[in-house]
Amino acid sequence: MKLAIQATFAGGGTTCPAQHASICGDAFVTELNPTGTALVFSSFLGGSGEDSGVGLVLDPAGNVYVSGGTDSSDFPTTAGAVQTKFGGGSAGCTNAGKACGDAFLTKINAAKTAFVYATYLGGTGDDVAGLGLAIDAAGNIRMAGVTASSNFPTTPNAPQPTYGGGSTLCSPGFICGDGFVTKFSLDGSTLIFSTFLGGSSDDGAGGVAQDTSGNDYVVGVTTSADFPTTPGAFQTSCGFCDGQSHAFVTKLAIPFPTASLSPLNVDFGNQVVGITSPPIPVTLTNSGTDNLLISSIVDANGFAQTNNCPITPNFLAPTQPCTINITFTPPAAGPANDTLTITDDAAGSPKTIPLTGVGQPSGPIATLAPSPLNFTPAQLVGTTSAAKPVTLTNTGTTLLTISSIGLTGPNANEFALVSNTCGASLAANASCTVNLTFAPTAAATSAASLSVTDNAPGSPQTVPITGTVQNFSLTSTCGSLTVVPGQTAIYTVDLAPVNGFTQSVSLSCSGAPALSNCTISPSSITLDGSTTIKAQVTATTTSSTSGSLRSPFHPDSNRVLARIGLAGMLGTAALVVLPFRRRAKGRRLYTLIFFVCMLSTVATLSSCGIGGGNPPGTAAGTYPLTVTGTYKSASGTAFIQTVGFNLVVQ
């Protein structure tokens, strides 16, 4: 042994019967150096009976946890442990392979100089632990094993609070009784969770692990046909369980506490030296599923706290909050920093909250609240919000002289100081109020600052101000469409409300080339504050044949009429050259033929479109189209959004 907590052998069987599967003599704990060439620490662990260490884990701080089985009635335990007395069991392990006496769990400090706690765990039958041993993020130990004790200690939240059963005599190499899973408190003084796990035959839990949500997974062996299973599980029945061992996997939602703090830091700002500030509350909530045990709440360095939180052995129940009120009394001028420290049995313990403040000499101290100031819900463009107050308080000891109160920042013109009760000065421990409104003229989030210039340290004091605006967005996933003259291009645009916009938006389309047009349907949309609505944009082009001066007859009728016209012209020429020696009757007939030919010629020339040809349609090119959405407020303020895409005519 080296640097041993227990330097001498306490007793037990010096020769183990062959059937002793696990326990004989004392357990031991040994630490080797990194190269394995020397002992760093080594100690016996046991009483005058039989003891065996089976499991070992370390926590992040270096504390060592050892589990196993013992039938020593004088096994070393510590005051305040959950079970300091031997529960009972087989003296000397007469049944081969059967758990002997009680299980045990021992925590050794990181320095390897003392037990932090040591406890039995078991009933009047035989129990052994350490087949599964794990530590969770909060430092709580989970221990799995096997028990033949019908009175094994369980907790009210156990999914199986009663013993399932097992063999009265175990054959060599088999497990008797039920499995168990137990969760200990951080100090080993209580059981947070403990349950049997098994059916009417023999079962044993051989391993336990935890996921990030706090669920525990247990693996082991069972010979029980009625081992507890859940509907929909991979295998819910065992066809050959009698006398045959089968593996099992069980997921347990073991309750665990979660400590949540709000706010996560506390800043007192300026405070007069020697004067105690008003309290600032911090809320501690148990947002977990098990009782939260709070060991201590500590502060220092000019900060103080009072609280209504229960301290161990009392507990904070799941979903319940408690309040820690913090005050600041600066001992001297200048910055002060401290940490509020909360120690509990939840993951992440101890929890800390930074505390800051600045001690100021005697004189005026100006504070503004709330800070920042946010105008919510979102305000509609062109409208004015209800007034919001900012309180100016003189927490100092002398008169505060106020030089000016105003607005600064990039969007100061969108906020207004509508009233204030401050005047030119403010007495010690007195307050006044400044009321502000928000009237946005553009769609973007607005930012400014309320600024108070005075004779207090840190002047000017400022409060950041923000205002969000109700508006809409106009988008399209279509960037370009290609058509030939005479075709139609159809685009889709999405009109969506932003920050709860519920007004009517008019839509229009521009940019269409000559001999085409662009329309949108619907041309006006009223939004409901949450739903995106689609509109259809239609761009119509004109073909090159549309609107020409062709004959209203068949496309080839121009050629027919041309032939007729030619015949008329030839007839006219014939009349001209005919000899005048014809008779008068013949002249009248030729005259009639002449007029018919002239009419045919005129008709032919008219049908061909004199001086014309076919006019062109929409010219080829790339044309940017723009859809514009417009909202106009009752005051006349307009908010416009646009989206564009290309119409390509080939």
C-alpha positions in Angstrom: 0.0 0.0 0.0 1.1 3.6 -0.6 -0.4 6.7 0.9 -3.3 4.4 1.8 -6.6 5.5 3.4 -6.9 1.9 4.7 -3.4 0.6 5.1 -4.1 -2.9 6.5 -6.1 -5.9 5.4 -9.4 -5.9 7.2 -10.2 -9.6 6.8 -12.1 -12.1 4.7 -11.5 -15.5 3.1 -7.8 -16.1 2.6 -8.7 -18.9 0.2 -11.7 -18.5 -2.0 -14.0 -21.5 -2.8 -14.1 -22.2 -6.5 -17.8 -21.2 -6.6 -17.0 -17.6 -5.4 -17.5 -15.7 -8.6 -17.0 -12.2 -7.3 -16.2 -11.6 -3.6 -13.3 -12.8 -1.5 -11.1 -10.8 1.0 -10.9 -7.0 0.6 -11.3 -4.7 -2.3 -8.5 -2.4 -3.2 -7.9 0.9 -5.1 -4.6 1.6 -6.8 -3.3 4.5 -9.0 -0.3 4.0 -11.2 1.9 6.7 -12.7 1.5 7.4 -16.4 4.2 4.9 -17.4 2.9 2.2 -15.1 6.2 1.9 -13.4 5.3 3.0 -9.9 2.4 3.4 -7.4 1.0 6.8 -6.9 -1.7 5.6 -4.5 -2.9 2.2 -3.2 -5.3 1.3 -0.5 -7.4 -1.6 0.9 -11.1 -1.1 0.9 -13.2 -3.5 3.0 -14.3 -4.9 6.4 -13.8 -8.1 8.2 -15.9 -10.1 5.7 -15.7 -10.5 2.0 -15.5 -7.4 -0.2 -14.9 -6.9 -3.9 -14.5 -3.8 -6.0 -16.2 -4.1 -9.3 -16.6 -0.6 -10.8 -14.5 2.6 -10.8 -15.0 6.1 -12.4 -13.4 9.5 -11.9 -15.2 12.9 -12.1 -13.6 16.0 -13.7 -12.3 17.1 -10.3 -10.3 13.9 -9.9 -12.6 12.3 -7.2 -12.7 8.5 -7.4 -15.9 6.5 -7.2 -15.6 2.7 -6.4 -18.5 0.3 -6.3 -18.9 -3.4 -5.6 -20.2 -5.9 -3.1 -19.6 -6.6 0.5 -20.8 -8.9 3.3 -18.8 -7.1 5.9 -21.0 -5.7 8.6 -18.1 -3.3 9.5 -17.4 -2.1 6.0 -16.1 1.5 6.3 -19.0 4.0 5.9 -19.3 7.7 6.6 -21.7 9.7 8.7 -24.7 11.0 6.8 -24.4 8.4 4.0 -27.7 7.1 2.7 -27.2 3.6 4.3 -24.6 3.3 7.0 -25.7 -0.2 8.3 -25.3 -3.5 6.6 -28.7 -4.7 5.2 -27.9 -8.4 5.2 -27.3 -11.2 2.8 -25.4 -14.5 2.5 -22.5 -14.6 4.8 -19.6 -16.0 2.9 -21.3 -16.3 -0.4 -22.4 -19.9 -0.2 -24.4 -19.8 -3.4 -22.1 -19.8 -6.4 -22.3 -16.7 -8.5 -25.0 -15.1 -6.3 -24.6 -11.5 -5.1 -23.3 -11.5 -1.6 -24.4 -9.2 1.2 -24.9 -5.6 0.1 -23.7 -3.4 -2.7 -21.4 -0.5 -1.8 -20.4 2.9 -3.2 -17.4 4.9 -2.0 -16.2 8.3 -3.1 -12.5 9.1 -2.4 -11.4 12.8 -2.6 -9.1 13.9 -5.4 -6.1 14.1 -3.0 -6.6 10.4 -2.1 -6.5 11.3 1.6 -10.1 10.6 2.8 -13.5 9.2 1.9 -15.9 11.9 0.8 -18.7 9.4 1.5 -19.1 5.6 1.7 -22.4 3.8 1.9 -24.0 0.4 1.7 -26.9 -0.2 -0.7 -29.0 -3.2 -0.3 -31.7 -5.1 1.5 -31.9 -8.3 3.5 -31.0 -10.5 0.5 -27.9 -10.4 -1.6 -26.9 -7.4 -3.7 -23.9 -6.5 -5.7 -23.1 -3.3 -7.7 -20.6 -1.9 -10.1 -21.5 -4.0 -13.0 -22.6 -0.5 -14.3 -21.2 2.7 -12.9 -21.5 6.2 -14.5 -21.3 9.9 -13.6 -23.6 12.5 -15.2 -22.8 16.1 -16.1 -24.0 17.3 -12.6 -21.7 14.9 -10.8 -24.4 12.4 -9.7 -23.5 8.8 -9.7 -25.6 6.1 -11.5 -25.0 2.6 -10.3 -26.4 -0.6 -11.8 -26.2 -4.1 -10.5 -28.2 -7.2 -9.3 -30.2 -7.8 -6.2 -32.0 -10.7 -4.6 -33.5 -8.4 -1.9 -37.3 -8.0 -2.1 -36.8 -4.9 0.2 -34.0 -3.3 -1.9 -34.3 0.5 -1.4 -36.3 2.1 -4.1 -37.7 5.6 -4.6 -41.3 6.8 -5.2 -40.5 7.7 -8.8 -39.3 4.2 -9.6 -40.9 2.6 -12.7 -40.7 -0.8 -11.0 -40.9 -0.3 -7.3 -41.3 -4.0 -6.4 -39.2 -7.1 -6.7 -39.9 -9.1 -9.8 -38.5 -12.4 -8.5 -35.6 -14.8 -9.1 -34.1 -18.2 -8.3 -33.7 -19.2 -4.7 -30.4 -21.0 -5.6 -28.1 -19.9 -8.4 -26.2 -22.3 -10.6 -22.6 -21.3 -11.2 -22.2 -18.5 -13.7 -25.9 -17.4 -13.6 -27.4 -14.2 -12.2 -30.1 -14.4 -9.4 -32.8 -11.9 -8.7 -33.5 -8.6 -10.4 -31.4 -5.9 -11.9 -31.4 -2.5 -10.3 -30.5 1.1 -11.3 -29.8 3.8 -8.6 -29.0 7.5 -8.7 -27.3 9.1 -5.7 -27.3 12.7 -4.6 -24.1 14.7 -4.9 -23.2 14.1 -1.2 -24.3 10.5 -1.1 -26.9 11.2 1.5 -30.0 10.4 -0.4 -31.3 8.3 -3.3 -32.6 10.5 -6.1 -33.8 7.5 -8.1 -33.8 3.7 -7.5 -35.7 1.0 -9.2 -35.9 -2.8 -9.7 -35.5 -3.9 -13.3 -36.6 -7.5 -14.0 -39.2 -10.2 -14.4 -40.1 -13.3 -12.3 -36.9 -15.1 -13.2 -33.2 -14.0 -13.0 -32.0 -10.6 -14.3 -29.0 -8.4 -14.0 -28.1 -4.9 -15.1 -24.6 -4.9 -16.5 -24.0 -1.3 -17.8 -25.4 2.2 -17.6 -24.8 5.3 -19.7 -26.5 8.7 -20.1 -27.3 10.9 -23.1 -27.2 14.7 -23.2 -31.0 14.9 -22.4 -30.5 13.0 -19.2 -32.0 9.7 -20.4 -30.2 6.6 -19.0 -29.6 3.5 -21.1 -29.2 0.2 -19.2 -27.9 -3.1 -20.7 -27.9 -6.5 -19.0 -29.0 -10.1 -19.1 -32.4 -11.7 -18.4 -33.8 -15.2 -18.2 -37.4 -13.8 -17.5 -40.0 -14.4 -20.1 -42.0 -11.6 -18.5 -39.1 -9.1 -18.5 -40.7 -5.6 -18.8 -40.8 -4.4 -22.4 -42.6 -1.5 -24.2 -45.0 -1.6 -27.2 -43.2 -1.1 -30.5 -39.8 -2.2 -29.2 -37.4 -4.1 -31.4 -38.2 -7.5 -29.6 -41.0 -7.6 -27.0 -41.1 -11.3 -26.3 -38.6 -14.1 -25.5 -39.5 -17.5 -27.1 -36.8 -19.5 -25.3 -36.3 -17.7 -22.0 -36.6 -20.7 -19.6 -33.2 -21.4 -18.4 -31.7 -19.4 -21.3 -30.1 -15.9 -20.9 -30.9 -13.1 -23.3 -29.5 -9.6 -23.5 -31.8 -6.5 -22.9 -31.5 -2.8 -23.5 -33.7 -0.4 -21.5 -34.0 3.4 -21.7 -35.0 5.1 -18.4 -36.0 8.7 -18.1 -34.4 9.2 -14.8 -35.4 12.6 -13.4 -32.8 15.3 -13.1 -32.8 18.9 -12.0 -31.8 21.9 -14.2 -30.9 25.2 -12.7 -31.8 28.2 -14.9 -30.9 31.8 -14.0 -32.2 35.1 -15.2 -30.6 37.6 -15.8 -27.2 36.1 -16.4 -25.4 39.3 -15.2 -26.2 42.2 -13.0 -24.8 45.8 -13.4 -25.6 48.4 -10.8 -24.1 51.3 -12.7 -23.1 54.3 -10.6 -23.8 54.1 -6.9 -22.7 56.5 -4.1 -20.0 55.2 -1.8 -21.5 53.9 1.4 -25.1 54.0 0.1 -26.9 50.8 -0.6 -28.6 50.4 -4.0 -32.1 49.3 -4.6 -32.2 45.5 -4.9 -32.0 43.8 -8.3 -33.7 40.4 -8.5 -32.2 37.3 -10.0 -34.6 34.4 -10.6 -33.4 30.8 -10.1 -35.8 28.3 -11.7 -35.7 24.5 -11.5 -36.5 23.7 -15.2 -35.7 20.0 -14.8 -37.7 17.0 -13.8 -36.3 16.3 -10.3 -35.9 18.3 -7.1 -33.0 20.8 -7.1 -30.8 20.7 -4.0 -29.1 24.1 -3.4 -26.1 23.9 -1.2 -25.1 27.5 -1.0 -25.5 31.1 -2.4 -22.4 33.2 -1.9 -21.5 36.9 -2.7 -18.8 39.4 -1.5 -16.9 42.7 -2.2 -19.6 45.2 -1.6 -22.4 43.2 -3.0 -25.0 41.4 -0.8 -27.9 39.1 -1.3 -31.1 37.9 0.3 -33.1 35.1 -1.1 -36.1 32.8 -0.6 -34.5 29.8 -2.1 -34.6 26.5 -0.2 -31.2 25.3 1.0 -30.3 21.6 1.4 -31.9 19.4 2.9 -34.9 21.4 1.6 -35.3 21.4 -2.2 -36.6 23.5 -5.1 -39.3 21.4 -6.9 -39.5 21.1 -10.7 -40.8 24.2 -12.5 -40.6 26.2 -9.3 -38.7 29.5 -9.1 -37.0 31.3 -6.2 -35.6 34.9 -6.1 -32.2 36.2 -5.1 -32.2 40.0 -4.4 -28.8 41.6 -4.8 -27.7 45.0 -3.5 -24.6 47.0 -4.0 -23.0 49.2 -1.3 -19.7 50.5 -2.8 -16.9 50.5 -0.1 -14.9 53.0 -2.2 -15.0 55.0 -5.3 -14.2 53.2 -8.6 -15.3 50.0 -10.3 -16.3 47.0 -8.3 -16.6 43.4 -9.5 -17.8 40.2 -7.9 -19.5 36.9 -8.7 -22.7 35.5 -7.2 -22.0 31.8 -6.8 -24.8 29.2 -6.6 -23.8 25.6 -5.8 -26.4 22.9 -6.4 -26.8 19.3 -7.7 -27.7 20.3 -11.3 -25.4 20.0 -14.3 -23.0 22.9 -14.6 -22.7 23.6 -10.8 -21.5 25.9 -9.5 -23.4 28.5 -11.4 -22.0 32.1 -11.4 -23.5 35.5 -12.2 -21.1 38.5 -12.8 -21.9 41.5 -10.6 -20.6 44.9 -11.5 -21.0 48.5 -10.3 -19.1 51.7 -9.9 -18.6 53.5 -6.6 -19.1 57.3 -6.9 -18.3 60.0 -4.4 -21.1 61.9 -2.7 -23.1 63.9 -5.2 -25.8 63.5 -7.8 -26.1 60.2 -9.7 -28.4 60.0 -12.8 -29.9 56.7 -13.9 -32.3 56.1 -16.8 -34.7 53.2 -17.1 -35.6 51.2 -19.0 -32.5 50.9 -21.1 -32.6 50.1 -23.9 -36.1 51.3 -25.0 -37.8 49.2 -27.7 -40.9 50.3 -29.5 -42.8 47.0 -29.9 -45.0 45.8 -31.5 -43.9 47.0 -34.9 -45.3 50.4 -36.0 -47.0 51.0 -39.4 -45.3 53.5 -41.7 -46.9 56.9 -41.5 -48.5 56.3 -38.1 -47.5 57.4 -34.6 -47.1 55.0 -31.7 -48.4 55.3 -28.2 -46.0 57.2 -25.9 -43.4 55.1 -23.9 -41.9 56.5 -20.7 -38.3 56.7 -19.6 -37.6 57.4 -15.9 -34.7 59.6 -14.9 -33.8 59.0 -11.2 -31.3 60.8 -9.0 -29.9 58.1 -6.8 -27.2 60.4 -5.4 -27.0 62.6 -2.3 -27.2 66.1 -3.8 -29.3 68.0 -6.4 -29.1 66.9 -10.0 -28.9 69.8 -12.5 -30.3 69.0 -15.9 -28.9 71.0 -18.8 -30.8 69.4 -21.7 -32.8 66.4 -22.8 -32.8 65.5 -26.5 -32.6 62.8 -29.2 -29.5 61.9 -31.2 -28.7 59.3 -33.7 -29.2 58.3 -37.4 -33.0 58.2 -37.1 -33.7 60.7 -34.4 -36.3 62.4 -36.6 -38.5 59.4 -36.4 -38.8 59.6 -32.6 -40.3 62.5 -30.6 -40.1 63.8 -27.0 -43.8 64.5 -26.5 -43.6 65.5 -22.8 -41.5 65.3 -19.7 -41.8 66.2 -16.0 -38.1 66.7 -15.3 -37.6 70.5 -15.3 -34.2 72.0 -14.7 -33.2 70.0 -11.6 -34.0 66.8 -9.7 -33.7 66.3 -5.9 -31.8 63.4 -4.4 -33.8 60.2 -4.5 -36.4 61.8 -6.8 -37.5 60.8 -10.3 -39.1 62.3 -13.4 -40.4 60.9 -16.6 -39.7 61.6 -20.3 -42.4 60.3 -22.8 -41.4 59.4 -26.3 -43.2 58.3 -29.5 -42.2 56.6 -32.7 -43.5 57.7 -36.1 -41.6 55.8 -38.9 -41.3 57.2 -42.3 -39.4 54.4 -43.9 -39.5 50.6 -43.7 -36.1 49.9 -42.1 -35.6 49.5 -38.3 -35.0 52.9 -36.7 -32.3 53.6 -34.1 -31.6 56.7 -32.0 -30.7 57.6 -28.4 -32.3 59.6 -25.6 -29.6 61.9 -24.2 -29.7 63.7 -20.8 -26.9 66.2 -20.1 -26.5 67.0 -16.4 -24.0 67.5 -13.6 -23.8 63.8 -12.6 -20.8 61.6 -13.4 -21.0 60.0 -16.8 -23.0 62.8 -18.4 -24.5 62.7 -20.9 -26.6 59.7 -19.8 -28.1 57.8 -22.8 -30.7 55.3 -23.6 -30.6 53.4 -26.9 -33.9 53.5 -28.7 -35.1 51.2 -31.4 -38.3 50.9 -33.4 -39.4 48.2 -35.8 -41.7 48.9 -38.7 -44.6 47.0 -40.3 -44.0 46.7 -44.0 -44.0 44.2 -46.9 -41.6 42.5 -49.2 -41.9 41.9 -52.9 -39.8 39.1 -54.4 -39.7 36.8 -57.5 -37.7 33.6 -58.2 -37.9 34.3 -62.0 -35.0 36.3 -63.4 -35.7 36.1 -67.1 -38.1 34.7 -69.7 -37.5 34.4 -73.5 -40.2 34.7 -76.1 -40.7 35.3 -79.9 -42.9 38.1 -81.1 -46.6 37.1 -80.6 -45.9 35.0 -77.5 -46.8 35.8 -73.9 -44.4 35.6 -70.9 -45.8 34.9 -67.4 -44.0 35.7 -64.2 -44.9 35.2 -60.6 -44.2 37.6 -57.7 -44.6 37.0 -54.0 -46.0 39.7 -51.7 -45.3 39.0 -48.0 -46.1 40.9 -44.8 -43.2 41.9 -42.6 -43.7 42.4 -38.8 -47.5 41.8 -39.0 -48.3 44.2 -41.9 -52.1 44.1 -42.6 -52.6 46.8 -45.2 -53.6 47.0 -48.9 -50.8 47.1 -51.5 -51.3 48.2 -55.1 -49.3 46.5 -57.8 -48.2 47.8 -61.2 -45.9 46.8 -64.0 -43.6 49.0 -66.2 -40.8 48.7 -68.7 -42.7 46.9 -71.5 -41.3 47.7 -75.1 -43.3 49.2 -78.0 -46.0 46.9 -79.4 -46.3 45.0 -76.1 -47.8 45.4 -72.7 -47.4 44.3 -69.1 -50.3 43.6 -66.7 -50.5 42.2 -63.2 -53.3 40.3 -61.5 -54.5 41.0 -59.0 -53.6 44.7 -59.1 -54.3 45.2 -55.4 -53.7 42.8 -52.4 -54.6 43.2 -48.7 -52.2 41.2 -46.5 -53.2 39.5 -43.3 -50.0 39.9 -41.3 -48.6 36.5 -41.9 -49.5 34.9 -45.3 -47.5 35.3 -48.5 -49.7 36.0 -51.5 -48.7 35.4 -55.2 -49.6 37.7 -58.1 -49.2 36.9 -61.8 -47.4 39.3 -64.2 -48.3 38.8 -67.9 -46.1 40.4 -70.6 -47.8 40.2 -74.1 -45.8 40.8 -77.3 -47.0 41.4 -80.9 -46.2 39.3 -84.0 -44.8 40.9 -87.2 -48.0 40.2 -89.2 -50.5 41.7 -86.9 -52.3 45.0 -88.1 -50.9 45.0 -91.9 -52.9 46.2 -94.9 -53.4 42.9 -96.6 -56.5 42.1 -98.6 -59.3 40.7 -96.4 -59.5 37.8 -98.7 -57.2 34.7 -99.1 -53.5 35.5 -98.7 -53.1 34.8 -102.5 -55.9 37.1 -103.5 -53.4 39.9 -104.2 -51.9 38.0 -107.0 -55.4 37.3 -108.5 -56.3 41.0 -108.3 -53.0 41.9 -109.9 -53.8 39.7 -112.8 -57.3 41.3 -113.1 -55.7 44.7 -113.0 -53.2 43.8 -115.7 -56.1 42.6 -117.9 -57.8 45.9 -117.4 -54.8 47.8 -118.4 -54.4 45.7 -121.5 -58.0 46.3 -122.4 -57.5 50.0 -122.0 -54.6 49.9 -124.3 -56.6 48.0 -126.8 -59.3 50.6 -126.8 -56.8 53.3 -127.4 -55.3 51.7 -130.5 -58.6 50.4 -132.1 -59.5 52.2 -135.3 -62.2 54.8 -135.1 -63.8 53.4 -138.2 -66.0 51.1 -135.9 -69.5 51.9 -135.7 -71.0 54.1 -133.0 -72.6 51.1 -131.3 -69.2 49.5 -131.1 -67.7 52.6 -129.5 -70.3 52.5 -126.7 -69.4 48.9 -125.9 -65.7 49.7 -125.9 -66.3 52.7 -123.6 -68.1 50.4 -121.1 -65.2 47.9 -121.2 -62.7 50.8 -120.6 -64.5 51.9 -117.3 -64.5 48.3 -116.0 -60.8 48.0 -116.6 -60.0 51.2 -114.8 -62.1 50.2 -111.7 -60.2 46.9 -111.6 -56.9 48.6 -111.7 -57.8 51.0 -108.9 -59.1 48.1 -106.7 -55.9 46.2 -107.3 -53.7 49.1 -106.3 -55.8 49.7 -103.2 -55.6 46.1 -102.0 -51.8 46.0 -102.2 -51.4 48.8 -99.8 -49.7 51.6 -101.6 -46.4 52.7 -100.2 -46.6 50.0 -97.4 -45.7 46.3 -96.9 -46.2 44.4 -93.6 -45.4 46.5 -90.4 -43.1 45.0 -87.8 -44.1 43.4 -84.4 -42.3 43.7 -81.0 -38.7 44.3 -81.8 -36.1 41.8 -80.6 -34.1 42.8 -77.5 -33.8 42.4 -73.7 -36.3 44.6 -71.8 -36.1 45.0 -68.0 -39.6 44.9 -66.5 -40.3 46.3 -63.0 -43.2 45.4 -60.7 -43.9 48.1 -58.1 -45.8 47.5 -54.9 -47.1 50.7 -53.2 -48.7 51.3 -49.8 -49.8 54.8 -49.0 -50.8 55.7 -45.4 -53.7 57.8 -44.4 -51.3 60.6 -43.8 -50.0 60.3 -47.3 -46.7 58.6 -46.6 -45.8 56.1 -49.3 -43.8 53.0 -48.9 -42.7 51.4 -52.2 -41.0 48.0 -52.9 -39.9 46.9 -56.4 -38.8 43.7 -58.1 -37.4 43.3 -61.6 -36.9 40.7 -64.3 -36.0 40.6 -67.9 -38.2 40.0 -71.0 -36.1 38.7 -73.8 -37.6 39.0 -77.3 -35.9 37.0 -80.1 
